[in-house]
Amino acid sequence: MAPKPAKSLKPTAIEAISGVIASLWAAFIGFELADHDVSVLGIFSVVLALLATGLMIGSRVQDASRSELIKCHEPGCNTQIRVWHTSNAEVTRLRELAQDHCKHGAGT
């Protein structure tokens, strides 16, 4: 099995944009809470939760944009395979498996 390529430490555009949006969103909510006399610990907790949520959503969007969904073309078959971080040979093998209804039978 081939080793996985090393992930670059440089953020992608999606990661950078989601980081900026999450930071602005968290800062706005933090300032709003401060105006309502919420404790520092409460503000800190909410800001961290908002940052984590925003960055997680950005990560999921990035994964979805880099993946490919392969479906069976047989009417009524629900077989589908999502691939990412996969070699071209493996994608070809999985595409043949998903699109040849005789190889996988009825999908669930």
KOLGU-4560 file (N, C-alpha, C; in nm, 3 decimals, padded with zeros to 5 digits):
<recs>
<n_xx: 00.085 n_yy: -00.118 n_zz: 00.000 ca_xx: 00.000 ca_yy: 00.000 ca_zz: 00.000 c_xx: 00.090 c_yy: 00.124 c_zz: 00.000 mol: A seq: 1 type: MET>
<n_xx: 00.057 n_yy: 00.218 n_zz: -00.085 ca_xx: 00.138 ca_yy: 00.338 ca_zz: -00.098 c_xx: 00.118 c_yy: 00.429 c_zz: 00.023 mol: A seq: 2 type: ALA>
<n_xx: 00.224 n_yy: 00.496 n_zz: 00.069 ca_xx: 00.209 ca_yy: 00.587 ca_zz: 00.182 c_xx: 00.125 c_yy: 00.708 c_zz: 00.142 mol: A seq: 3 type: PRO>
<n_xx: 00.052 n_yy: 00.763 n_zz: 00.239 ca_xx: -00.028 ca_yy: 00.882 ca_zz: 00.214 c_xx: 00.063 c_yy: 01.002 c_zz: 00.196 mol: A seq: 4 type: LYS>
<n_xx: 00.029 n_yy: 01.090 n_zz: 00.103 ca_xx: 00.110 ca_yy: 01.211 ca_zz: 00.088 c_xx: 00.100 c_yy: 01.298 c_zz: 00.213 mol: A seq: 5 type: PRO>
<n_xx: 00.210 n_yy: 01.363 n_zz: 00.247 ca_xx: 00.213 ca_yy: 01.448 ca_zz: 00.366 c_xx: 00.123 c_yy: 01.570 c_zz: 00.344 mol: A seq: 6 type: ALA>
<n_xx: 00.046 n_yy: 01.605 n_zz: 00.445 ca_xx: -00.041 ca_yy: 01.722 ca_zz: 00.436 c_xx: 00.043 c_yy: 01.848 c_zz: 00.451 mol: A seq: 7 type: LYS>
<n_xx: 00.020 n_yy: 01.940 n_zz: 00.363 ca_xx: 00.090 ca_yy: 02.067 ca_zz: 00.368 c_xx: 00.043 c_yy: 02.147 c_zz: 00.490 mol: A seq: 8 type: SER>
<n_xx: 00.135 n_yy: 02.215 n_zz: 00.556 ca_xx: 00.099 ca_yy: 02.298 ca_zz: 00.670 c_xx: 00.042 c_yy: 02.433 c_zz: 00.627 mol: A seq: 9 type: LEU>
<n_xx: 00.055 n_yy: 02.465 n_zz: 00.498 ca_xx: 00.002 ca_yy: 02.590 ca_zz: 00.447 c_xx: -00.150 c_yy: 02.578 c_zz: 00.434 mol: A seq: 10 type: LYS>
<n_xx: -00.226 n_yy: 02.671 n_zz: 00.492 ca_xx: -00.372 ca_yy: 02.660 ca_zz: 00.486 c_xx: -00.423 c_yy: 02.681 c_zz: 00.343 mol: A seq: 11 type: PRO>
<n_xx: -00.528 n_yy: 02.607 n_zz: 00.309 ca_xx: -00.592 ca_yy: 02.626 ca_zz: 00.179 c_xx: -00.682 c_yy: 02.748 c_zz: 00.186 mol: A seq: 12 type: THR>
<n_xx: -00.735 n_yy: 02.787 n_zz: 00.073 ca_xx: -00.824 ca_yy: 02.904 ca_zz: 00.068 c_xx: -00.948 c_yy: 02.881 c_zz: 00.154 mol: A seq: 13 type: ALA>
<n_xx: -01.003 n_yy: 02.760 n_zz: 00.147 ca_xx: -01.122 ca_yy: 02.730 ca_zz: 00.227 c_xx: -01.091 c_yy: 02.738 c_zz: 00.375 mol: A seq: 14 type: ILE>
<n_xx: -00.976 n_yy: 02.684 n_zz: 00.418 ca_xx: -00.937 ca_yy: 02.691 ca_zz: 00.559 c_xx: -00.917 c_yy: 02.835 c_zz: 00.604 mol: A seq: 15 type: GLU>
<n_xx: -00.853 n_yy: 02.915 n_zz: 00.519 ca_xx: -00.827 ca_yy: 03.054 ca_zz: 00.555 c_xx: -00.957 c_yy: 03.134 c_zz: 00.566 mol: A seq: 16 type: ALA>
<n_xx: -01.044 n_yy: 03.116 n_zz: 00.469 ca_xx: -01.171 ca_yy: 03.190 ca_zz: 00.470 c_xx: -01.257 c_yy: 03.147 c_zz: 00.589 mol: A seq: 17 type: ILE>
<n_xx: -01.265 n_yy: 03.017 n_zz: 00.614 ca_xx: -01.345 ca_yy: 02.971 ca_zz: 00.728 c_xx: -01.284 c_yy: 03.018 c_zz: 00.860 mol: A seq: 18 type: SER>
<n_xx: -01.152 n_yy: 03.026 n_zz: 00.868 ca_xx: -01.087 ca_yy: 03.078 ca_zz: 00.989 c_xx: -01.118 c_yy: 03.224 c_zz: 01.014 mol: A seq: 19 type: GLY>
<n_xx: -01.117 n_yy: 03.303 n_zz: 00.908 ca_xx: -01.148 ca_yy: 03.446 ca_zz: 00.920 c_xx: -01.295 c_yy: 03.466 c_zz: 00.959 mol: A seq: 20 type: VAL>
<n_xx: -01.383 n_yy: 03.393 n_zz: 00.891 ca_xx: -01.526 ca_yy: 03.407 ca_zz: 00.921 c_xx: -01.555 c_yy: 03.363 c_zz: 01.065 mol: A seq: 21 type: ILE>
<n_xx: -01.496 n_yy: 03.249 n_zz: 01.106 ca_xx: -01.518 ca_yy: 03.200 ca_zz: 01.243 c_xx: -01.464 c_yy: 03.300 c_zz: 01.346 mol: A seq: 22 type: ALA>
<n_xx: -01.350 n_yy: 03.359 n_zz: 01.318 ca_xx: -01.292 ca_yy: 03.456 ca_zz: 01.410 c_xx: -01.379 c_yy: 03.581 c_zz: 01.422 mol: A seq: 23 type: SER>
<n_xx: -01.425 n_yy: 03.632 n_zz: 01.310 ca_xx: -01.511 ca_yy: 03.750 ca_zz: 01.313 c_xx: -01.644 c_yy: 03.721 c_zz: 01.383 mol: A seq: 24 type: LEU>
<n_xx: -01.699 n_yy: 03.606 n_zz: 01.355 ca_xx: -01.825 ca_yy: 03.564 ca_zz: 01.418 c_xx: -01.808 c_yy: 03.552 c_zz: 01.569 mol: A seq: 25 type: TRP>
<n_xx: -01.700 n_yy: 03.487 n_zz: 01.612 ca_xx: -01.674 ca_yy: 03.469 ca_zz: 01.755 c_xx: -01.648 c_yy: 03.604 c_zz: 01.823 mol: A seq: 26 type: ALA>
<n_xx: -01.573 n_yy: 03.691 n_zz: 01.756 ca_xx: -01.545 ca_yy: 03.822 ca_zz: 01.816 c_xx: -01.674 c_yy: 03.904 c_zz: 01.830 mol: A seq: 27 type: ALA>
<n_xx: -01.758 n_yy: 03.902 n_zz: 01.729 ca_xx: -01.884 ca_yy: 03.976 ca_zz: 01.735 c_xx: -01.971 c_yy: 03.927 c_zz: 01.851 mol: A seq: 28 type: PHE>
<n_xx: -01.985 n_yy: 03.794 n_zz: 01.861 ca_xx: -02.067 ca_yy: 03.738 ca_zz: 01.969 c_xx: -02.003 c_yy: 03.766 c_zz: 02.105 mol: A seq: 29 type: ILE>
<n_xx: -01.870 n_yy: 03.760 n_zz: 02.112 ca_xx: -01.800 ca_yy: 03.790 ca_zz: 02.237 c_xx: -01.825 c_yy: 03.932 c_zz: 02.284 mol: A seq: 30 type: GLY>
<n_xx: -01.820 n_yy: 04.028 n_zz: 02.191 ca_xx: -01.847 ca_yy: 04.168 ca_zz: 02.227 c_xx: -01.994 c_yy: 04.187 c_zz: 02.267 mol: A seq: 31 type: PHE>
<n_xx: -02.083 n_yy: 04.119 n_zz: 02.199 ca_xx: -02.225 ca_yy: 04.128 ca_zz: 02.235 c_xx: -02.248 c_yy: 04.075 c_zz: 02.377 mol: A seq: 32 type: GLU>
<n_xx: -02.183 n_yy: 03.963 n_zz: 02.410 ca_xx: -02.198 ca_yy: 03.907 ca_zz: 02.544 c_xx: -02.137 c_yy: 03.999 c_zz: 02.650 mol: A seq: 33 type: LEU>
<n_xx: -02.026 n_yy: 04.063 n_zz: 02.617 ca_xx: -01.962 ca_yy: 04.154 ca_zz: 02.711 c_xx: -02.054 c_yy: 04.273 c_zz: 02.742 mol: A seq: 34 type: ALA>
<n_xx: -02.131 n_yy: 04.316 n_zz: 02.642 ca_xx: -02.226 ca_yy: 04.427 ca_zz: 02.664 c_xx: -02.340 c_yy: 04.386 c_zz: 02.757 mol: A seq: 35 type: ASP>
<n_xx: -02.362 n_yy: 04.257 n_zz: 02.772 ca_xx: -02.470 ca_yy: 04.207 ca_zz: 02.857 c_xx: -02.419 c_yy: 04.155 c_zz: 02.990 mol: A seq: 36 type: HIS>
<n_xx: -02.301 n_yy: 04.196 n_zz: 03.031 ca_xx: -02.241 ca_yy: 04.161 ca_zz: 03.160 c_xx: -02.228 c_yy: 04.011 c_zz: 03.183 mol: A seq: 37 type: ASP>
<n_xx: -02.189 n_yy: 03.938 n_zz: 03.078 ca_xx: -02.162 ca_yy: 03.795 ca_zz: 03.092 c_xx: -02.020 c_yy: 03.780 c_zz: 03.146 mol: A seq: 38 type: VAL>
<n_xx: -01.996 n_yy: 03.679 n_zz: 03.230 ca_xx: -01.863 ca_yy: 03.662 ca_zz: 03.290 c_xx: -01.758 c_yy: 03.633 c_zz: 03.183 mol: A seq: 39 type: SER>
<n_xx: -01.634 n_yy: 03.660 n_zz: 03.218 ca_xx: -01.522 ca_yy: 03.637 ca_zz: 03.126 c_xx: -01.512 c_yy: 03.490 c_zz: 03.089 mol: A seq: 40 type: VAL>
<n_xx: -01.531 n_yy: 03.402 n_zz: 03.186 ca_xx: -01.526 ca_yy: 03.259 ca_zz: 03.159 c_xx: -01.638 c_yy: 03.216 c_zz: 03.064 mol: A seq: 41 type: LEU>
<n_xx: -01.755 n_yy: 03.272 n_zz: 03.080 ca_xx: -01.865 ca_yy: 03.243 ca_zz: 02.990 c_xx: -01.836 c_yy: 03.289 c_zz: 02.848 mol: A seq: 42 type: GLY>
<n_xx: -01.784 n_yy: 03.411 n_zz: 02.834 ca_xx: -01.748 ca_yy: 03.464 ca_zz: 02.702 c_xx: -01.640 c_yy: 03.378 c_zz: 02.639 mol: A seq: 43 type: ILE>
<n_xx: -01.539 n_yy: 03.342 n_zz: 02.718 ca_xx: -01.428 ca_yy: 03.261 ca_zz: 02.668 c_xx: -01.480 c_yy: 03.126 c_zz: 02.617 mol: A seq: 44 type: PHE>
<n_xx: -01.571 n_yy: 03.064 n_zz: 02.691 ca_xx: -01.627 ca_yy: 02.935 ca_zz: 02.651 c_xx: -01.704 c_yy: 02.946 c_zz: 02.521 mol: A seq: 45 type: SER>
<n_xx: -01.786 n_yy: 03.048 n_zz: 02.508 ca_xx: -01.866 ca_yy: 03.066 ca_zz: 02.388 c_xx: -01.777 c_yy: 03.095 c_zz: 02.267 mol: A seq: 46 type: VAL>
<n_xx: -01.678 n_yy: 03.180 n_zz: 02.285 ca_xx: -01.587 ca_yy: 03.215 ca_zz: 02.175 c_xx: -01.511 c_yy: 03.092 c_zz: 02.127 mol: A seq: 47 type: VAL>
<n_xx: -01.461 n_yy: 03.012 n_zz: 02.219 ca_xx: -01.389 ca_yy: 02.890 ca_zz: 02.179 c_xx: -01.481 c_yy: 02.792 c_zz: 02.107 mol: A seq: 48 type: LEU>
<n_xx: -01.604 n_yy: 02.779 n_zz: 02.155 ca_xx: -01.700 ca_yy: 02.689 ca_zz: 02.089 c_xx: -01.732 c_yy: 02.737 c_zz: 01.948 mol: A seq: 49 type: ALA>
<n_xx: -01.750 n_yy: 02.867 n_zz: 01.930 ca_xx: -01.778 ca_yy: 02.921 ca_zz: 01.798 c_xx: -01.660 c_yy: 02.904 c_zz: 01.704 mol: A seq: 50 type: LEU>
<n_xx: -01.538 n_yy: 02.926 n_zz: 01.754 ca_xx: -01.420 ca_yy: 02.906 ca_zz: 01.670 c_xx: -01.407 c_yy: 02.760 c_zz: 01.628 mol: A seq: 51 type: LEU>
<n_xx: -01.424 n_yy: 02.670 n_zz: 01.721 ca_xx: -01.413 ca_yy: 02.527 ca_zz: 01.690 c_xx: -01.518 c_yy: 02.485 c_zz: 01.588 mol: A seq: 52 type: ALA>
<n_xx: -01.641 n_yy: 02.534 n_zz: 01.606 ca_xx: -01.748 ca_yy: 02.499 ca_zz: 01.514 c_xx: -01.721 c_yy: 02.554 c_zz: 01.374 mol: A seq: 53 type: THR>
<n_xx: -01.680 n_yy: 02.678 n_zz: 01.365 ca_xx: -01.650 ca_yy: 02.739 ca_zz: 01.235 c_xx: -01.537 c_yy: 02.668 c_zz: 01.162 mol: A seq: 54 type: GLY>
<n_xx: -01.431 n_yy: 02.633 n_zz: 01.235 ca_xx: -01.319 ca_yy: 02.564 ca_zz: 01.172 c_xx: -01.356 c_yy: 02.422 c_zz: 01.131 mol: A seq: 55 type: LEU>
<n_xx: -01.440 n_yy: 02.355 n_zz: 01.210 ca_xx: -01.485 ca_yy: 02.220 ca_zz: 01.176 c_xx: -01.571 c_yy: 02.222 c_zz: 01.050 mol: A seq: 56 type: MET>
<n_xx: -01.659 n_yy: 02.320 n_zz: 01.039 ca_xx: -01.742 ca_yy: 02.332 ca_zz: 00.920 c_xx: -01.655 c_yy: 02.357 c_zz: 00.798 mol: A seq: 57 type: ILE>
<n_xx: -01.555 n_yy: 02.443 n_zz: 00.811 ca_xx: -01.462 ca_yy: 02.467 ca_zz: 00.700 c_xx: -01.387 c_yy: 02.343 c_zz: 00.659 mol: A seq: 58 type: GLY>
<n_xx: -01.347 n_yy: 02.263 n_zz: 00.757 ca_xx: -01.277 ca_yy: 02.137 ca_zz: 00.728 c_xx: -01.368 c_yy: 02.040 c_zz: 00.654 mol: A seq: 59 type: SER>
<n_xx: -01.494 n_yy: 02.031 n_zz: 00.695 ca_xx: -01.589 ca_yy: 01.942 ca_zz: 00.628 c_xx: -01.617 c_yy: 01.987 c_zz: 00.485 mol: A seq: 60 type: ARG>
<n_xx: -01.628 n_yy: 02.118 n_zz: 00.464 ca_xx: -01.649 ca_yy: 02.171 ca_zz: 00.329 c_xx: -01.529 c_yy: 02.139 c_zz: 00.242 mol: A seq: 61 type: VAL>
<n_xx: -01.409 n_yy: 02.154 n_zz: 00.297 ca_xx: -01.288 ca_yy: 02.123 ca_zz: 00.221 c_xx: -01.283 c_yy: 01.975 c_zz: 00.184 mol: A seq: 62 type: GLN>
<n_xx: -01.314 n_yy: 01.886 n_zz: 00.278 ca_xx: -01.315 ca_yy: 01.744 ca_zz: 00.249 c_xx: -01.416 c_yy: 01.710 c_zz: 00.140 mol: A seq: 63 type: ASP>
<n_xx: -01.534 n_yy: 01.772 n_zz: 00.148 ca_xx: -01.637 ca_yy: 01.746 ca_zz: 00.048 c_xx: -01.595 c_yy: 01.795 c_zz: -00.090 mol: A seq: 64 type: ALA>
<n_xx: -01.523 n_yy: 01.906 n_zz: -00.095 ca_xx: -01.481 ca_yy: 01.960 ca_zz: -00.225 c_xx: -01.370 c_yy: 01.877 c_zz: -00.288 mol: A seq: 65 type: SER>
<n_xx: -01.298 n_yy: 01.799 n_zz: -00.209 ca_xx: -01.188 ca_yy: 01.718 ca_zz: -00.261 c_xx: -01.228 c_yy: 01.572 c_zz: -00.282 mol: A seq: 66 type: ARG>
<n_xx: -01.351 n_yy: 01.537 n_zz: -00.257 ca_xx: -01.393 ca_yy: 01.398 ca_zz: -00.269 c_xx: -01.476 c_yy: 01.379 c_zz: -00.396 mol: A seq: 67 type: SER>
<n_xx: -01.494 n_yy: 01.253 n_zz: -00.431 ca_xx: -01.574 ca_yy: 01.217 ca_zz: -00.547 c_xx: -01.674 c_yy: 01.111 c_zz: -00.505 mol: A seq: 68 type: GLU>
<n_xx: -01.799 n_yy: 01.129 n_zz: -00.544 ca_xx: -01.904 ca_yy: 01.033 ca_zz: -00.512 c_xx: -01.933 c_yy: 00.951 c_zz: -00.637 mol: A seq: 69 type: LEU>
<n_xx: -01.919 n_yy: 00.820 n_zz: -00.626 ca_xx: -01.943 ca_yy: 00.728 ca_zz: -00.737 c_xx: -02.070 c_yy: 00.650 c_zz: -00.705 mol: A seq: 70 type: ILE>
<n_xx: -02.167 n_yy: 00.653 n_zz: -00.797 ca_xx: -02.295 ca_yy: 00.586 ca_zz: -00.775 c_xx: -02.316 c_yy: 00.478 c_zz: -00.881 mol: A seq: 71 type: LYS>
<n_xx: -02.398 n_yy: 00.379 n_zz: -00.844 ca_xx: -02.441 ca_yy: 00.277 ca_zz: -00.938 c_xx: -02.551 c_yy: 00.337 c_zz: -01.025 mol: A seq: 72 type: CYS>
<n_xx: -02.548 n_yy: 00.305 n_zz: -01.156 ca_xx: -02.646 ca_yy: 00.362 ca_zz: -01.248 c_xx: -02.771 c_yy: 00.275 c_zz: -01.262 mol: A seq: 73 type: HIS>
<n_xx: -02.774 n_yy: 00.161 n_zz: -01.194 ca_xx: -02.890 ca_yy: 00.072 ca_zz: -01.200 c_xx: -03.008 c_yy: 00.137 c_zz: -01.127 mol: A seq: 74 type: GLU>
<n_xx: -03.126 n_yy: 00.146 n_zz: -01.191 ca_xx: -03.243 ca_yy: 00.206 ca_zz: -01.124 c_xx: -03.277 c_yy: 00.130 c_zz: -00.995 mol: A seq: 75 type: PRO>
<n_xx: -03.297 n_yy: 00.204 n_zz: -00.889 ca_xx: -03.333 ca_yy: 00.146 ca_zz: -00.760 c_xx: -03.216 c_yy: 00.102 c_zz: -00.675 mol: A seq: 76 type: GLY>
<n_xx: -03.094 n_yy: 00.106 n_zz: -00.727 ca_xx: -02.976 ca_yy: 00.065 ca_zz: -00.650 c_xx: -02.921 c_yy: 00.187 c_zz: -00.576 mol: A seq: 77 type: CYS>
<n_xx: -02.900 n_yy: 00.172 n_zz: -00.447 ca_xx: -02.852 ca_yy: 00.283 ca_zz: -00.365 c_xx: -02.702 c_yy: 00.277 c_zz: -00.337 mol: A seq: 78 type: ASN>
<n_xx: -02.628 n_yy: 00.192 n_zz: -00.407 ca_xx: -02.484 ca_yy: 00.180 ca_zz: -00.382 c_xx: -02.413 c_yy: 00.307 c_zz: -00.424 mol: A seq: 79 type: THR>
<n_xx: -02.333 n_yy: 00.360 n_zz: -00.332 ca_xx: -02.250 ca_yy: 00.476 ca_zz: -00.361 c_xx: -02.123 c_yy: 00.469 c_zz: -00.279 mol: A seq: 80 type: GLN>
<n_xx: -02.013 n_yy: 00.516 n_zz: -00.339 ca_xx: -01.882 ca_yy: 00.513 ca_zz: -00.274 c_xx: -01.824 c_yy: 00.653 c_zz: -00.283 mol: A seq: 81 type: ILE>
<n_xx: -01.783 n_yy: 00.708 n_zz: -00.169 ca_xx: -01.717 ca_yy: 00.839 ca_zz: -00.168 c_xx: -01.567 c_yy: 00.815 c_zz: -00.149 mol: A seq: 82 type: ARG>
<n_xx: -01.488 n_yy: 00.872 n_zz: -00.237 ca_xx: -01.343 ca_yy: 00.852 ca_zz: -00.231 c_xx: -01.272 c_yy: 00.987 c_zz: -00.219 mol: A seq: 83 type: VAL>
<n_xx: -01.164 n_yy: 00.988 n_zz: -00.143 ca_xx: -01.074 ca_yy: 01.103 ca_zz: -00.134 c_xx: -00.939 c_yy: 01.051 c_zz: -00.087 mol: A seq: 84 type: TRP>
<n_xx: -00.835 n_yy: 01.125 n_zz: -00.114 ca_xx: -00.697 ca_yy: 01.084 ca_zz: -00.081 c_xx: -00.669 c_yy: 00.943 c_zz: -00.132 mol: A seq: 85 type: HIS>
<n_xx: -00.706 n_yy: 00.916 n_zz: -00.257 ca_xx: -00.693 ca_yy: 00.782 ca_zz: -00.314 c_xx: -00.620 c_yy: 00.791 c_zz: -00.446 mol: A seq: 86 type: THR>
<n_xx: -00.540 n_yy: 00.689 n_zz: -00.475 ca_xx: -00.466 ca_yy: 00.685 ca_zz: -00.601 c_xx: -00.562 c_yy: 00.669 c_zz: -00.719 mol: A seq: 87 type: SER>
<n_xx: -00.515 n_yy: 00.704 n_zz: -00.837 ca_xx: -00.598 ca_yy: 00.693 ca_zz: -00.957 c_xx: -00.637 c_yy: 00.548 c_zz: -00.984 mol: A seq: 88 type: ASN>
<n_xx: -00.545 n_yy: 00.455 n_zz: -00.960 ca_xx: -00.575 ca_yy: 00.313 ca_zz: -00.982 c_xx: -00.686 c_yy: 00.266 c_zz: -00.888 mol: A seq: 89 type: ALA>
<n_xx: -00.683 n_yy: 00.310 n_zz: -00.763 ca_xx: -00.786 ca_yy: 00.270 ca_zz: -00.667 c_xx: -00.920 c_yy: 00.334 c_zz: -00.702 mol: A seq: 90 type: GLU>
<n_xx: -00.919 n_yy: 00.459 n_zz: -00.748 ca_xx: -01.043 ca_yy: 00.524 ca_zz: -00.790 c_xx: -01.103 c_yy: 00.449 c_zz: -00.908 mol: A seq: 91 type: VAL>
<n_xx: -01.020 n_yy: 00.407 n_zz: -01.003 ca_xx: -01.069 ca_yy: 00.330 ca_zz: -01.118 c_xx: -01.130 c_yy: 00.199 c_zz: -01.073 mol: A seq: 92 type: THR>
<n_xx: -01.064 n_yy: 00.129 n_zz: -00.980 ca_xx: -01.116 ca_yy: 00.002 ca_zz: -00.929 c_xx: -01.250 c_yy: 00.022 c_zz: -00.858 mol: A seq: 93 type: ARG>
<n_xx: -01.260 n_yy: 00.124 n_zz: -00.776 ca_xx: -01.384 ca_yy: 00.150 ca_zz: -00.703 c_xx: -01.495 c_yy: 00.196 c_zz: -00.796 mol: A seq: 94 type: LEU>
<n_xx: -01.460 n_yy: 00.271 n_zz: -00.900 ca_xx: -01.560 ca_yy: 00.314 ca_zz: -00.999 c_xx: -01.619 c_yy: 00.193 c_zz: -01.071 mol: A seq: 95 type: ARG>
<n_xx: -01.531 n_yy: 00.100 n_zz: -01.110 ca_xx: -01.578 ca_yy: -00.023 ca_zz: -01.176 c_xx: -01.667 c_yy: -00.104 c_zz: -01.083 mol: A seq: 96 type: GLU>
<n_xx: -01.631 n_yy: -00.112 n_zz: -00.956 ca_xx: -01.710 ca_yy: -00.186 ca_zz: -00.858 c_xx: -01.848 c_yy: -00.123 c_zz: -00.839 mol: A seq: 97 type: LEU>
<n_xx: -01.852 n_yy: 00.009 n_zz: -00.825 ca_xx: -01.978 ca_yy: 00.078 ca_zz: -00.799 c_xx: -02.070 c_yy: 00.077 c_zz: -00.921 mol: A seq: 98 type: ALA>
<n_xx: -02.011 n_yy: 00.088 n_zz: -01.041 ca_xx: -02.094 ca_yy: 00.101 ca_zz: -01.159 c_xx: -02.131 c_yy: -00.032 c_zz: -01.223 mol: A seq: 99 type: GLN>
<n_xx: -02.071 n_yy: -00.141 n_zz: -01.181 ca_xx: -02.109 ca_yy: -00.273 ca_zz: -01.231 c_xx: -02.201 c_yy: -00.338 c_zz: -01.128 mol: A seq: 100 type: ASP>
<n_xx: -02.329 n_yy: -00.334 n_zz: -01.156 ca_xx: -02.429 ca_yy: -00.378 ca_zz: -01.059 c_xx: -02.413 c_yy: -00.527 c_zz: -01.025 mol: A seq: 101 type: HIS>
<n_xx: -02.362 n_yy: -00.607 n_zz: -01.117 ca_xx: -02.344 ca_yy: -00.751 ca_zz: -01.091 c_xx: -02.238 c_yy: -00.776 c_zz: -00.984 mol: A seq: 102 type: CYS>
<n_xx: -02.143 n_yy: -00.683 n_zz: -00.967 ca_xx: -02.035 ca_yy: -00.702 ca_zz: -00.869 c_xx: -02.078 c_yy: -00.671 c_zz: -00.726 mol: A seq: 103 type: LYS>
<n_xx: -02.175 n_yy: -00.584 n_zz: -00.706 ca_xx: -02.211 ca_yy: -00.548 ca_zz: -00.569 c_xx: -02.355 c_yy: -00.583 c_zz: -00.532 mol: A seq: 104 type: HIS>
<n_xx: -02.437 n_yy: -00.616 n_zz: -00.625 ca_xx: -02.575 ca_yy: -00.651 ca_zz: -00.593 c_xx: -02.654 c_yy: -00.529 c_zz: -00.550 mol: A seq: 105 type: GLY>
<n_xx: -02.764 n_yy: -00.553 n_zz: -00.483 ca_xx: -02.851 ca_yy: -00.442 ca_zz: -00.441 c_xx: -02.788 c_yy: -00.366 c_zz: -00.325 mol: A seq: 106 type: ALA>
<n_xx: -02.777 n_yy: -00.236 n_zz: -00.339 ca_xx: -02.723 ca_yy: -00.152 ca_zz: -00.231 c_xx: -02.826 c_yy: -00.127 c_zz: -00.124 mol: A seq: 107 type: GLY>
<n_xx: -02.781 n_yy: -00.101 n_zz: -00.005 ca_xx: -02.874 ca_yy: -00.072 ca_zz: 00.103 c_xx: -02.860 c_yy: 00.070 c_zz: 00.147 mol: A seq: 108 type: THR>
</recs>
